[in-house]
Amino acid sequence: MGSLFPFRTDVEADAGSPRLVGIDEDAADEVFDALGSRTARRILAAIYDDPRPASDLADDVDTSLQNARYHLDNLSDAGLVTVADTWYSERGTEMKVYAPANDAVVVFAGDDGAKTGAFAALKRFLGGVAAVGIGALVVQALLAPGSLLPAFGSAGESSPATTPSDGGGGFSAMDVERTTTTTATTATTATTDGGHGLLALLAEPGVAFFLGGLCVLCVALAYWYVRTRRRG
């Protein structure tokens, strides 16, 4: 019977809403202390990329397991990470899987009124990004369904085998010339397509919709910031 270990499941981090930390709050001391080391910041960034246990994080940031656990404890005490799951190693040892505690963490300096407004603006901005992303998928599906999917069987399709045309066991000069011409044409087409790949991607309706939506959100955020500064 095969071994049940190692046992790993897909981890879906149930991160909370964005967290806004005032620079004069007591929680800011814990956050700054936990992030005072570059190794700790790299560990937190790696966790946001993909939740994983301490051993994997240690390998990812090139540090010892003991040092990784030390920083994880500090990050957990500061409320920046949380244990999302439990995996098992090949020996059956339990391994805590760490995930972000919040979708985003922002350190803010200002009065309570500005903090409340900044938090609301941040939530609206992130919600707007999600809405624009969903809208881009809908636009792409309606206007150009399947255009972003790889065209299997076209670019990577091999040319049919050449058969001898002289009726014997070898190839004629015409066969060799035809094969050489086909190979050169295929190589030229592949090079041309690769050069225009980025432009073709930007021309997709869904991508254009998403980039345009991001620009609108950034302008709205900048307008809110300027208006808030003038009021202050």
N, CA, C and O of each residue as an XYZ file, in Angstrom:
928
protein
N       0.858     -1.199      0.000
C       0.000      0.000      0.000
C       0.886      1.238      0.000
O       1.850      1.303      0.763
N       0.580      2.215     -0.837
C       1.384      3.423     -0.916
C       1.232      4.284      0.323
O       0.233      4.213      1.039
N       2.241      5.094      0.554
C       2.234      5.976      1.706
C       1.259      7.125      1.489
O       1.076      7.603      0.370
N       0.637      7.557      2.579
C      -0.292      8.686      2.510
C       0.443     10.022      2.576
O      -0.173     11.074      2.402
N       1.739      9.993      2.824
C       2.500     11.222      2.985
C       3.503     11.369      1.841
O       3.933     10.356      1.289
N       3.887     12.578      1.468
C       3.444     13.844      2.055
C       2.013     14.183      1.654
O       1.553     13.803      0.578
N       1.311     14.905      2.536
C      -0.083     15.267      2.318
C      -0.184     16.779      2.236
O       0.080     17.485      3.209
N      -0.573     17.275      1.053
C      -0.714     18.712      0.858
C      -2.014     18.991      0.104
O      -2.346     18.302     -0.860
N      -2.720     19.978      0.546
C      -3.967     20.372     -0.090
C      -3.815     21.779     -0.664
O      -2.901     22.518     -0.298
N      -4.714     22.130     -1.558
C      -4.733     23.489     -2.092
C      -5.248     24.444     -1.024
O      -6.320     24.244     -0.453
N      -4.470     25.476     -0.769
C      -4.815     26.437      0.282
C      -5.423     27.684     -0.348
O      -4.803     28.342     -1.183
N      -6.628     27.991      0.061
C      -7.282     29.225     -0.368
C      -7.301     30.180      0.821
O      -8.090     30.032      1.753
N      -6.415     31.153      0.757
C      -6.295     32.093      1.865
C      -7.569     32.914      2.022
O      -7.999     33.595      1.091
N      -8.163     32.845      3.200
C      -9.378     33.611      3.492
C      -8.976     34.922      4.154
O      -9.296     35.176      5.315
N      -8.270     35.747      3.393
C      -7.765     37.006      3.936
C      -8.907     37.969      4.186
O      -9.891     38.006      3.447
N      -8.755     38.739      5.236
C      -9.776     39.718      5.580
C      -9.673     40.958      4.711
O      -8.886     41.008      3.766
N     -10.474     41.951      5.040
C     -10.476     43.200      4.286
C      -9.146     43.925      4.473
O      -8.407     43.615      5.408
N      -8.828     44.882      3.604
C      -7.577     45.631      3.752
C      -7.451     46.251      5.135
O      -8.432     46.718      5.714
N      -6.240     46.246      5.649
C      -5.970     46.749      6.993
C      -5.206     48.056      6.903
O      -4.176     48.139      6.233
N      -5.713     49.076      7.579
C      -5.081     50.389      7.612
C      -4.538     50.623      9.019
O      -5.301     50.665      9.984
N      -3.225     50.775      9.131
C      -2.580     50.930     10.431
C      -2.107     52.368     10.580
O      -1.269     52.837      9.809
N      -2.644     53.062     11.567
C      -2.203     54.422     11.838
C      -0.806     54.428     12.418
O      -0.479     53.580     13.248
N       0.021     55.365     11.999
C       1.410     55.370     12.412
C       1.569     55.644     13.905
O       2.597     55.308     14.493
N       0.543     56.260     14.525
C       0.611     56.564     15.942
C      -0.112     55.526     16.799
O      -0.246     55.712     18.008
N      -0.577     54.440     16.191
C      -1.260     53.395     16.943
C      -0.258     52.439     17.583
O       0.886     52.331     17.140
N      -0.702     51.749     18.630
C       0.161     50.767     19.272
C       0.477     49.608     18.320
O       1.565     49.034     18.371
N      -0.476     49.273     17.461
C      -0.263     48.176     16.528
C       0.857     48.479     15.545
O       1.482     47.560     15.015
N       1.118     49.766     15.295
C       2.175     50.122     14.357
C       3.543     49.684     14.871
O       4.414     49.316     14.082
N       3.738     49.720     16.193
C       5.015     49.283     16.755
C       5.266     47.808     16.443
O       6.372     47.432     16.052
N       4.244     46.978     16.615
C       4.401     45.560     16.327
C       4.643     45.322     14.838
O       5.453     44.474     14.463
N       3.938     46.074     13.992
C       4.117     45.908     12.549
C       5.527     46.298     12.131
O       6.174     45.578     11.370
N       6.005     47.440     12.629
C       7.349     47.887     12.274
C       8.415     46.939     12.823
O       9.407     46.659     12.151
N       8.210     46.452     14.035
C       9.175     45.509     14.614
C       9.217     44.207     13.808
O      10.288     43.654     13.557
N       8.047     43.733     13.412
C       7.992     42.475     12.664
C       8.605     42.620     11.277
O       9.164     41.663     10.743
N       8.505     43.802     10.697
C       9.017     44.024      9.343
C      10.375     44.713      9.332
O      10.839     45.156      8.281
N      11.014     44.807     10.497
C      12.310     45.480     10.578
C      13.415     44.747      9.845
O      14.406     45.361      9.450
N      13.265     43.450      9.655
C      14.277     42.649      8.968
C      13.886     42.448      7.506
O      12.717     42.237      7.183
N      14.889     42.518      6.628
C      14.620     42.281      5.204
C      14.147     40.854      4.974
O      13.322     40.604      4.095
N      14.667     39.919      5.760
C      14.224     38.531      5.637
C      12.749     38.407      5.961
O      12.022     37.680      5.284
N      12.295     39.115      6.997
C      10.878     39.076      7.358
C      10.013     39.647      6.241
O       8.939     39.119      5.952
N      10.475     40.719      5.616
C       9.700     41.314      4.522
C       9.645     40.377      3.323
O       8.621     40.294      2.645
N      10.730     39.681      3.060
C      10.739     38.713      1.948
C       9.800     37.535      2.252
O       9.124     37.023      1.359
N       9.769     37.121      3.511
C       8.868     36.025      3.898
C       7.419     36.456      3.716
O       6.607     35.692      3.195
N       7.088     37.671      4.140
C       5.710     38.156      3.997
C       5.334     38.271      2.523
O       4.221     37.916      2.137
N       6.256     38.765      1.702
C       5.979     38.866      0.266
C       5.770     37.483     -0.345
O       4.905     37.312     -1.204
N       6.550     36.499      0.086
C       6.405     35.135     -0.435
C       5.059     34.538     -0.030
O       4.440     33.810     -0.807
N       4.610     34.843      1.178
C       3.315     34.331      1.645
C       2.180     34.939      0.834
O       1.200     34.257      0.534
N       2.302     36.226      0.472
C       1.272     36.841     -0.361
C       1.260     36.221     -1.752
O       0.213     36.157     -2.396
N       2.417     35.765     -2.216
C       2.463     35.098     -3.524
C       1.799     33.733     -3.464
O       1.040     33.361     -4.359
N       2.090     32.983     -2.396
C       1.570     31.617     -2.308
C       1.684     31.145     -0.858
O       2.799     31.034     -0.349
N       0.576     30.863     -0.178
C       0.641     30.342      1.192
C       1.458     29.054      1.240
O       1.329     28.201      0.362
N       2.301     28.912      2.269
C       3.168     27.741      2.359
C       3.686     27.588      3.778
O       3.567     28.520      4.574
N       4.264     26.428      4.120
C       4.789     26.200      5.468
C       6.155     26.850      5.656
O       6.750     27.375      4.714
N       6.638     26.800      6.904
C       7.891     27.457      7.246
C       9.073     26.878      6.481
O       9.974     27.617      6.084
N       9.079     25.562      6.269
C      10.206     24.937      5.569
C      10.316     25.438      4.134
O      11.414     25.712      3.650
N       9.182     25.557      3.456
C       9.206     26.066      2.079
C       9.611     27.535      2.045
O      10.332     27.961      1.143
N       9.155     28.302      3.013
C       9.521     29.717      3.077
C      11.012     29.885      3.339
O      11.651     30.773      2.774
N      11.563     29.035      4.195
C      12.992     29.099      4.482
C      13.809     28.847      3.221
O      14.801     29.532      2.974
N      13.397     27.873      2.429
C      14.099     27.584      1.174
C      13.934     28.729      0.186
O      14.862     29.056     -0.554
N      12.745     29.340      0.174
C      12.463     30.382     -0.798
C      13.286     31.641     -0.547
O      13.736     32.279     -1.499
N      13.488     32.006      0.705
C      14.229     33.230      1.029
C      15.669     32.939      1.427
O      16.404     33.846      1.818
N      16.076     31.667      1.329
C      17.451     31.255      1.598
C      17.875     31.600      3.038
O      18.839     32.331      3.264
N      17.126     31.051      3.991
C      17.464     31.225      5.399
C      17.225     29.904      6.122
O      16.708     28.953      5.536
N      17.599     29.851      7.381
C      17.414     28.619      8.145
C      15.959     28.469      8.566
O      15.215     29.448      8.630
N      15.562     27.230      8.854
C      14.191     26.972      9.292
C      13.923     27.671     10.622
O      12.835     28.206     10.836
N      14.906     27.666     11.508
C      14.743     28.325     12.803
C      14.509     29.826     12.634
O      13.658     30.403     13.311
N      15.265     30.460     11.729
C      15.100     31.889     11.496
C      13.750     32.188     10.856
O      13.111     33.186     11.193
N      13.313     31.337      9.939
C      12.007     31.528      9.302
C      10.890     31.444     10.329
O       9.964     32.255     10.309
N      10.970     30.466     11.226
C       9.946     30.334     12.265
C       9.952     31.529     13.206
O       8.896     31.953     13.676
N      11.119     32.070     13.484
C      11.215     33.249     14.357
C      10.466     34.438     13.737
O       9.690     35.114     14.411
N      10.708     34.675     12.467
C      10.041     35.794     11.799
C       8.550     35.524     11.627
O       7.743     36.450     11.711
N       8.178     34.288     11.391
C       6.753     33.958     11.262
C       6.008     34.195     12.561
O       4.866     34.653     12.548
N       6.643     33.890     13.678
C       6.019     34.156     14.978
C       5.801     35.662     15.162
O       4.754     36.089     15.649
N       6.804     36.465     14.766
C       6.668     37.913     14.894
C       5.580     38.454     13.962
O       4.795     39.321     14.345
N       5.547     37.937     12.751
C       4.521     38.375     11.797
C       3.127     37.977     12.264
O       2.159     38.711     12.064
N       3.037     36.807     12.887
C       1.748     36.357     13.406
C       1.304     37.213     14.585
O       0.133     37.578     14.690
N       2.247     37.533     15.473
C       1.913     38.386     16.630
C       1.472     39.776     16.187
O       0.649     40.408     16.849
N       2.021     40.255     15.063
C       1.649     41.577     14.551
C       0.361     41.539     13.747
O      -0.106     42.575     13.275
N      -0.217     40.354     13.587
C      -1.471     40.245     12.846
C      -1.314     40.335     11.346
O      -2.267     40.668     10.642
N      -0.112     40.040     10.839
C       0.138     40.133      9.403
C      -0.062     38.811      8.686
O      -0.388     38.797      7.500
N       0.128     37.701      9.384
C      -0.079     36.381      8.785
C      -0.923     35.540      9.731
O      -1.058     35.855     10.913
N      -1.479     34.480      9.200
C      -2.285     33.566      9.991
C      -2.083     32.143      9.489
O      -1.652     31.938      8.354
N      -2.390     31.171     10.319
C      -2.286     29.766      9.925
C      -3.570     29.379      9.205
O      -4.651     29.390      9.795
N      -3.442     29.032      7.909
C      -4.615     28.756      7.089
C      -4.905     27.270      6.939
O      -6.034     26.894      6.621
N      -3.904     26.415      7.163
C      -4.106     24.987      6.947
C      -2.970     24.224      7.615
O      -2.040     24.812      8.168
N      -3.069     22.907      7.551
C      -2.018     22.033      8.076
C      -1.672     20.985      7.033
O      -2.544     20.270      6.540
N      -0.388     20.900      6.702
C       0.099     19.866      5.801
C       0.905     18.847      6.602
O       1.194     19.043      7.782
N       1.261     17.755      5.926
C       2.056     16.718      6.567
C       3.257     16.387      5.683
O       3.142     16.263      4.464
N       4.406     16.248      6.330
C       5.627     15.937      5.600
C       5.676     14.449      5.274
O       4.745     13.710      5.595
N       6.760     14.009      4.635
C       6.920     12.605      4.287
C       6.969     11.721      5.535
O       6.608     10.545      5.484
N       7.412     12.287      6.639
C       7.480     11.533      7.890
C       6.203     11.631      8.708
O       6.114     11.065      9.797
N       5.212     12.349      8.185
C       3.958     12.489      8.902
C       3.953     13.626      9.904
O       3.053     13.712     10.740
N       4.949     14.502      9.830
C       5.025     15.629     10.759
C       4.084     16.745     10.316
O       4.029     17.082      9.133
N       3.354     17.311     11.252
C       2.449     18.416     10.926
C       3.242     19.673     10.576
O       4.244     19.995     11.215
N       2.775     20.367      9.555
C       3.401     21.619      9.139
C       2.310     22.686      8.999
O       1.357     22.513      8.239
N       2.460     23.778      9.731
C       1.506     24.880      9.627
C       1.707     25.610      8.308
O       2.833     25.906      7.909
N       0.595     25.896      7.638
C       0.632     26.626      6.380
C       0.219     28.069      6.659
O      -0.885     28.327      7.138
N       1.120     29.009      6.351
C       0.870     30.417      6.658
C       0.318     31.146      5.437
O       0.749     30.920      4.306
N      -0.645     32.025      5.696
C      -1.296     32.800      4.647
C      -1.461     34.243      5.138
O      -1.382     34.489      6.341
N      -1.687     35.196      4.236
C      -1.885     36.590      4.659
C      -3.134     36.736      5.530
O      -4.151     36.080      5.301
N      -3.036     37.592      6.512
C      -4.189     37.850      7.372
C      -5.134     38.877      6.760
O      -6.309     38.939      7.122
N      -4.622     39.682      5.832
C      -5.429     40.718      5.181
C      -5.089     40.777      3.700
O      -4.001     40.387      3.276
N      -6.052     41.276      2.922
C      -5.799     41.445      1.495
C      -4.653     42.416      1.252
O      -3.865     42.232      0.324
N      -4.559     43.435      2.070
C      -3.498     44.433      1.949
C      -3.297     45.096      3.304
O      -4.217     45.158      4.120
N      -2.086     45.589      3.535
C      -1.761     46.310      4.767
C      -1.153     47.652      4.374
O      -0.174     47.709      3.630
N      -1.748     48.732      4.884
C      -1.296     50.083      4.560
C      -1.020     50.827      5.858
O      -1.864     50.865      6.753
N       0.171     51.421      5.954
C       0.517     52.252      7.110
C       0.189     53.693      6.759
O       0.611     54.203      5.722
N      -0.576     54.351      7.641
C      -1.126     55.665      7.327
C      -0.760     56.669      8.410
O      -0.796     56.355      9.600
N      -0.407     57.876      7.987
C      -0.121     58.972      8.914
C      -1.148     60.075      8.684
O      -1.282     60.570      7.565
N      -1.877     60.467      9.734
C      -2.891     61.504      9.602
C      -3.876     61.429     10.750
O      -3.770     60.558     11.613
N      -4.849     62.355     10.761
C      -5.846     62.360     11.823
C      -6.886     61.278     11.577
O      -6.874     60.611     10.542
N      -7.785     61.112     12.541
C      -8.790     60.041     12.452
C      -9.720     60.234     11.264
O     -10.108     59.267     10.608
N     -10.080     61.495     10.987
C     -10.980     61.731      9.865
C     -10.350     61.337      8.541
O     -10.985     60.713      7.691
N      -9.075     61.718      8.383
C      -8.373     61.359      7.146
C      -8.170     59.857      7.057
O      -8.238     59.274      5.975
N      -7.918     59.230      8.214
C      -7.720     57.775      8.220
C      -8.990     57.057      7.768
O      -8.939     56.121      6.970
N     -10.138     57.515      8.297
C     -11.395     56.890      7.903
C     -11.650     57.048      6.414
O     -12.090     56.118      5.738
N     -11.360     58.266      5.910
C     -11.550     58.497      4.485
C     -10.591     57.681      3.636
O     -10.970     57.168      2.584
N      -9.343     57.559      4.091
C      -8.358     56.783      3.339
C      -8.739     55.315      3.299
O      -8.589     54.658      2.269
N      -9.233     54.798      4.420
C      -9.630     53.391      4.462
C     -10.802     53.138      3.510
O     -10.827     52.139      2.791
N     -11.768     54.057      3.518
C     -12.911     53.902      2.620
C     -12.466     53.982      1.158
O     -12.945     53.230      0.309
N     -11.532     54.915      0.879
C     -11.050     55.048     -0.497
C     -10.283     53.807     -0.933
O     -10.395     53.371     -2.079
N      -9.503     53.241     -0.016
C      -8.745     52.036     -0.336
C      -9.678     50.873     -0.647
O      -9.448     50.128     -1.600
N     -10.727     50.716      0.150
C     -11.670     49.631     -0.088
C     -12.392     49.825     -1.420
O     -12.608     48.871     -2.167
N     -12.760     51.073     -1.706
C     -13.435     51.332     -2.972
C     -12.502     51.067     -4.153
O     -12.922     50.544     -5.186
N     -11.230     51.437     -3.985
C     -10.275     51.237     -5.076
C     -10.071     49.751     -5.358
O     -10.109     49.329     -6.514
N      -9.855     48.957     -4.310
C      -9.659     47.520     -4.500
C     -10.926     46.861     -5.044
O     -10.861     45.965     -5.886
N     -12.076     47.319     -4.552
C     -13.324     46.804     -5.100
C     -13.489     47.176     -6.558
O     -14.002     46.390     -7.354
N     -13.048     48.388     -6.910
C     -13.115     48.813     -8.300
C     -12.212     47.992     -9.199
O     -12.583     47.667    -10.327
N     -11.018     47.651     -8.702
C     -10.095     46.817     -9.484
C     -10.726     45.451     -9.750
O     -10.647     44.929    -10.862
N     -11.351     44.879     -8.719
C     -12.008     43.580     -8.898
C     -13.149     43.678     -9.906
O     -13.319     42.792    -10.743
N     -13.935     44.762     -9.825
C     -15.049     44.935    -10.750
C     -14.553     45.116    -12.186
O     -15.137     44.576    -13.126
N     -13.468     45.885    -12.344
C     -12.905     46.078    -13.681
C     -12.386     44.756    -14.246
O     -12.552     44.471    -15.432
N     -11.753     43.949    -13.383
C     -11.259     42.652    -13.834
C     -12.374     41.739    -14.308
O     -12.249     41.076    -15.337
N     -13.470     41.706    -13.552
C     -14.617     40.887    -13.956
C     -15.233     41.428    -15.249
O     -15.607     40.665    -16.139
N     -15.328     42.746    -15.332
C     -15.866     43.346    -16.546
C     -15.004     43.049    -17.767
O     -15.521     42.839    -18.864
N     -13.667     43.033    -17.568
C     -12.770     42.729    -18.682
C     -12.969     41.308    -19.185
O     -12.921     41.055    -20.389
N     -13.194     40.376    -18.254
C     -13.451     38.993    -18.660
C     -14.749     38.883    -19.454
O     -14.830     38.147    -20.437
N     -15.764     39.627    -19.009
C     -17.049     39.600    -19.720
C     -16.903     40.195    -21.122
O     -17.414     39.642    -22.096
N     -16.203     41.321    -21.213
C     -16.000     41.962    -22.513
C     -15.229     41.045    -23.451
O     -15.568     40.916    -24.628
N     -14.190     40.411    -22.920
C     -13.398     39.504    -23.749
C     -14.233     38.318    -24.228
O     -14.123     37.891    -25.378
N     -15.066     37.796    -23.335
C     -15.891     36.640    -23.698
C     -16.943     36.998    -24.740
O     -17.291     36.166    -25.577
N     -17.459     38.237    -24.697
C     -18.510     38.636    -25.635
C     -17.959     39.055    -26.997
O     -18.521     38.719    -28.039
N     -16.839     39.801    -26.969
C     -16.338     40.366    -28.219
C     -15.307     39.487    -28.921
O     -15.220     39.484    -30.149
N     -14.523     38.741    -28.137
C     -13.484     37.911    -28.764
C     -13.312     36.620    -27.986
O     -12.253     36.394    -27.400
N     -14.322     35.772    -27.965
C     -14.227     34.529    -27.186
C     -13.141     33.612    -27.732
O     -13.070     33.346    -28.932
N     -12.300     33.139    -26.824
C     -11.282     32.169    -27.194
C     -10.063     32.746    -27.872
O      -9.158     31.990    -28.222
N      -9.994     34.066    -28.077
C      -8.859     34.634    -28.804
C      -7.579     34.629    -28.001
O      -6.491     34.650    -28.575
N      -7.688     34.601    -26.657
C      -6.494     34.577    -25.819
C      -6.023     33.168    -25.541
O      -4.972     32.978    -24.929
N      -6.783     32.172    -25.978
C      -6.375     30.793    -25.769
C      -5.342     30.405    -26.808
O      -5.418     30.870    -27.945
N      -4.366     29.556    -26.450
C      -3.355     29.154    -27.423
C      -3.979     28.391    -28.574
O      -4.839     27.532    -28.378
N      -3.542     28.711    -29.752
C      -4.076     28.056    -30.948
C      -3.330     26.752    -31.165
O      -2.375     26.682    -31.938
N      -3.784     25.721    -30.467
C      -3.145     24.428    -30.593
C      -3.363     23.894    -32.007
O      -4.431     24.043    -32.601
N      -2.327     23.278    -32.507
C      -2.434     22.664    -33.803
C      -2.154     23.604    -34.948
O      -2.301     23.219    -36.108
N      -1.743     24.861    -34.648
C      -1.439     25.785    -35.727
C       0.035     26.133    -35.732
O       0.777     25.762    -36.640
N       0.465     26.892    -34.643
C       1.859     27.307    -34.601
C       2.778     26.122    -34.416
O       3.845     26.047    -35.026
N       2.355     25.180    -33.558
C       3.235     24.070    -33.271
C       2.974     22.874    -34.132
O       3.527     21.806    -33.872
N       2.146     23.006    -35.159
C       1.797     21.878    -35.997
C       2.948     21.555    -36.916
O       3.483     22.436    -37.588
N       3.320     20.323    -36.948
C       4.439     19.916    -37.780
C       3.960     19.712    -39.200
O       2.812     19.336    -39.436
N       4.850     19.962    -40.142
C       4.514     19.798    -41.544
C       4.474     18.330    -41.899
O       5.193     17.527    -41.304
N       3.641     17.965    -42.863
C       3.539     16.572    -43.234
C       4.855     16.054    -43.768
O       5.640     16.788    -44.369
N       5.076     14.777    -43.536
C       6.330     14.182    -43.956
C       6.417     14.187    -45.474
O       5.434     13.960    -46.180
N       7.622     14.451    -45.946
C       7.853     14.483    -47.385
C       8.171     13.089    -47.885
O       9.008     12.388    -47.317
N       7.511     12.701    -48.928
C       7.736     11.376    -49.483
C       8.542     11.490    -50.759
O       8.433     12.487    -51.472
N       9.326     10.518    -51.048
C      10.150     10.578    -52.265
C       9.268     10.716    -53.493
O       8.222     10.072    -53.589
N       9.688     11.554    -54.430
C       8.915     11.768    -55.642
C       9.556     11.116    -56.855
O       9.030     11.193    -57.966
N      10.708     10.468    -56.631
C      11.365      9.876    -57.780
C      11.022      8.417    -57.948
O      11.540      7.730    -58.828
N      10.101      7.943    -57.049
C       9.684      6.564    -57.150
C      10.674      5.601    -56.551
O      10.396      4.403    -56.509
N      11.823      6.064    -56.082
C      12.814      5.173    -55.502
C      12.924      5.357    -54.027
O      11.971      5.784    -53.374
N      14.071      5.042    -53.489
C      14.226      5.125    -52.038
C      14.777      6.444    -51.590
O      14.846      6.669    -50.381
N      15.189      7.364    -52.494
C      15.779      8.634    -52.078
C      14.882      9.798    -52.407
O      13.775      9.627    -52.919
N      15.375     10.994    -52.106
C      14.633     12.215    -52.376
C      15.253     12.924    -53.567
O      16.468     12.903    -53.766
N      14.407     13.538    -54.337
C      14.902     14.287    -55.484
C      15.324     15.673    -55.055
O      15.040     16.102    -53.936
N      16.000     16.368    -55.943
C      16.425     17.736    -55.642
C      15.241     18.643    -55.400
O      15.324     19.563    -54.586
N      14.128     18.401    -56.097
C      12.919     19.215    -55.923
C      12.353     19.042    -54.521
O      11.893     20.011    -53.917
N      12.381     17.798    -53.988
C      11.877     17.556    -52.630
C      12.702     18.316    -51.607
O      12.150     18.921    -50.687
N      14.024     18.290    -51.760
C      14.905     18.983    -50.815
C      14.661     20.472    -50.854
O      14.617     21.124    -49.810
N      14.500     21.026    -52.060
C      14.259     22.466    -52.192
C      12.925     22.858    -51.575
O      12.827     23.888    -50.908
N      11.880     22.031    -51.798
C      10.567     22.321    -51.243
C      10.601     22.302    -49.710
O      10.007     23.165    -49.063
N      11.292     21.325    -49.138
C      11.383     21.224    -47.673
C      12.127     22.415    -47.082
O      11.714     22.951    -46.054
N      13.227     22.840    -47.723
C      14.007     23.972    -47.236
C      13.190     25.254    -47.268
O      13.250     26.060    -46.340
N      12.419     25.441    -48.352
C      11.584     26.639    -48.471
C      10.501     26.685    -47.409
O      10.230     27.742    -46.839
N       9.874     25.531    -47.137
C       8.820     25.464    -46.119
C       9.365     25.777    -44.741
O       8.727     26.493    -43.969
N      10.551     25.245    -44.418
C      11.163     25.489    -43.105
C      11.495     26.952    -42.921
O      11.248     27.516    -41.855
N      12.059     27.583    -43.960
C      12.411     28.997    -43.864
C      11.174     29.862    -43.693
O      11.193     30.821    -42.921
N      10.101     29.540    -44.400
C       8.856     30.315    -44.291
C       8.260     30.206    -42.900
O       7.787     31.196    -42.342
N       8.282     28.989    -42.331
C       7.750     28.786    -40.982
C       8.533     29.571    -39.951
O       7.952     30.177    -39.050
N       9.868     29.561    -40.081
C      10.711     30.289    -39.127
C      10.466     31.778    -39.210
O      10.417     32.455    -38.183
N      10.307     32.311    -40.437
C      10.050     33.746    -40.609
C       8.714     34.148    -40.004
O       8.604     35.200    -39.374
N       7.696     33.309    -40.195
C       6.368     33.591    -39.642
C       6.386     33.589    -38.131
O       5.768     34.448    -37.503
N       7.092     32.627    -37.531
C       7.169     32.550    -36.069
C       7.855     33.761    -35.499
O       7.433     34.283    -34.467
N       8.936     34.235    -36.165
C       9.653     35.417    -35.682
C       8.779     36.661    -35.751
O       8.768     37.477    -34.830
N       8.040     36.798    -36.862
C       7.153     37.953    -37.020
C       6.041     37.953    -35.990
O       5.726     38.997    -35.418
N       5.436     36.781    -35.743
C       4.359     36.689    -34.759
C       4.861     37.019    -33.370
O       4.160     37.673    -32.598
N       6.077     36.573    -33.036
C       6.610     36.869    -31.705
C       6.859     38.342    -31.506
O       6.696     38.855    -30.399
N       7.260     39.049    -32.584
C       7.542     40.470    -32.459
C       6.292     41.285    -32.217
O       6.348     42.323    -31.558
N       5.162     40.831    -32.739
C       3.913     41.578    -32.593
C       3.003     40.983    -31.521
O       1.839     41.369    -31.414
N       3.527     40.040    -30.723
C       2.688     39.394    -29.720
C       2.159     40.356    -28.678
O       0.996     40.268    -28.286
N       3.015     41.292    -28.215
C       2.589     42.244    -27.193
C       1.528     43.193    -27.732
O       0.544     43.485    -27.052
N       1.729     43.672    -28.955
C       0.747     44.576    -29.547
C      -0.590     43.868    -29.752
O      -1.655     44.457    -29.564
N      -0.516     42.599    -30.141
C      -1.754     41.844    -30.332
C      -2.484     41.649    -29.006
O      -3.713     41.691    -28.949
N      -1.704     41.434    -27.932
C      -2.319     41.264    -26.622
C      -2.990     42.548    -26.152
O      -4.092     42.512    -25.605
N      -2.324     43.686    -26.365
C      -2.900     44.969    -25.954
C      -4.128     45.325    -26.783
O      -4.979     46.092    -26.334
N      -4.224     44.772    -27.993
C      -5.372     45.060    -28.850
C      -6.593     44.232    -28.484
O      -7.680     44.477    -29.007
N      -6.435     43.252    -27.594
C      -7.580     42.449    -27.180
C      -8.581     43.330    -26.436
O      -8.169     44.142    -25.608
N      -9.866     43.199    -26.697
C     -10.863     44.082    -26.058
C     -10.877     43.971    -24.538
O     -11.049     44.972    -23.842
N     -10.696     42.754    -24.021
C     -10.702     42.595    -22.569
C      -9.518     43.276    -21.915
O      -9.669     43.916    -20.875
N      -8.332     43.146    -22.514
C      -7.131     43.788    -21.969
C      -7.253     45.303    -22.044
O      -6.920     46.003    -21.088
N      -7.730     45.811    -23.176
C      -7.907     47.253    -23.318
C      -8.917     47.791    -22.300
O      -8.719     48.864    -21.730
N      -9.986     47.048    -22.078
C     -10.992     47.455    -21.089
C     -10.382     47.501    -19.698
O     -10.629     48.440    -18.942
N      -9.578     46.483    -19.351
C      -8.975     46.429    -18.017
C      -7.998     47.581    -17.808
O      -8.035     48.233    -16.765
N      -7.121     47.846    -18.783
C      -6.149     48.930    -18.651
C      -6.845     50.284    -18.592
O      -6.451     51.156    -17.817
N      -7.874     50.459    -19.404
C      -8.622     51.710    -19.354
C      -9.323     51.908    -18.025
O      -9.355     53.016    -17.491
N      -9.888     50.827    -17.488
C     -10.533     50.916    -16.178
C      -9.558     51.270    -15.081
O      -9.887     52.053    -14.191
N      -8.341     50.697    -15.129
C      -7.325     51.030    -14.139
C      -6.942     52.505    -14.216
O      -6.746     53.156    -13.190
N      -6.836     53.023    -15.422
C      -6.513     54.446    -15.575
C      -7.591     55.327    -14.945
O      -7.284     56.308    -14.269
N      -8.840     54.974    -15.170
C      -9.948     55.749    -14.597
C      -9.900     55.688    -13.069
O     -10.100     56.704    -12.404
N      -9.635     54.499    -12.506
C      -9.566     54.362    -11.052
C      -8.412     55.176    -10.479
O      -8.559     55.797     -9.426
N      -7.273     55.181    -11.153
C      -6.126     55.953    -10.676
C      -6.412     57.449    -10.710
O      -6.028     58.181     -9.797
N      -7.083     57.896    -11.755
C      -7.448     59.314    -11.829
C      -8.416     59.679    -10.710
O      -8.285     60.733    -10.088
N      -9.389     58.804    -10.456
C     -10.353     59.066     -9.383
C      -9.661     59.098     -8.029
O      -9.985     59.933     -7.183
N      -8.701     58.188     -7.817
C      -7.972     58.169     -6.549
C      -7.122     59.427     -6.394
O      -7.045     59.993     -5.304
N      -6.486     59.865     -7.476
C      -5.684     61.083     -7.413
C      -6.562     62.304     -7.131
O      -6.167     63.195     -6.379
N      -7.744     62.344     -7.731
C      -8.673     63.447     -7.486
C      -9.099     63.481     -6.027
O      -9.167     64.548     -5.418
N      -9.392     62.287     -5.459
C      -9.774     62.238     -4.051
C      -8.648     62.732     -3.168
O      -8.890     63.446     -2.195
N      -7.414     62.360     -3.494
C      -6.257     62.758     -2.675
C      -6.066     64.270     -2.714
O      -5.857     64.898     -1.677
N      -6.138     64.856     -3.914
C      -5.953     66.304     -4.027
C      -7.049     67.045     -3.286
O      -6.778     68.026     -2.592
N      -8.292     66.583     -3.426
C      -9.404     67.250     -2.768
C      -9.264     67.166     -1.239
O      -9.556     68.125     -0.525
N      -8.810     65.997     -0.752
C      -8.619     65.834      0.689
C      -7.530     66.739      1.224
O      -7.664     67.318      2.302
N      -6.434     66.861      0.456
C      -5.339     67.732      0.885
C      -5.767     69.194      0.943
O      -5.350     69.932      1.835
N      -6.595     69.609     -0.007
C      -7.053     71.007     -0.021
C      -7.961     71.285      1.166
O      -7.908     72.361      1.761
N      -8.789     70.314      1.504
C      -9.674     70.501      2.662
C      -8.873     70.577      3.960
O      -9.238     71.288      4.897
N      -7.761     69.815      3.988
C      -6.942     69.820      5.204
C      -6.177     71.116      5.359
O      -5.439     71.285      6.330
